[in-house]
């Protein structure tokens, strides 16, 4: 994907890209950071409220991850499988954001 394609999809100009990001890598790092924060916040918040530990925590995590709501709403889904192949070919910043 080119910067022009990204900006056209956003309805913005190429010049606008550089007002927010140094380069494509910086955009990707921001995407990884956002994806990881979206993953951890709702799922882990539910598990923290339940005050679970050990195998109960793992079971509850699996149930949430495999729930119909999670499966039917991929935009709310896990960034790990989606981004893992791209992150492996990216720079240190993207890998750090992913871990």
Secondary structure, 3 states (H helix, E strand, C coil): CCHHHHHHHHCCCHHHHHHHCCCHHHHHHHHHHHHHHHHHHHHHHHHHHHCCCHHHHHHHHHHHHCCHHHHHCHHHCCHHHHHHHHHHCCCHHHHHHHC
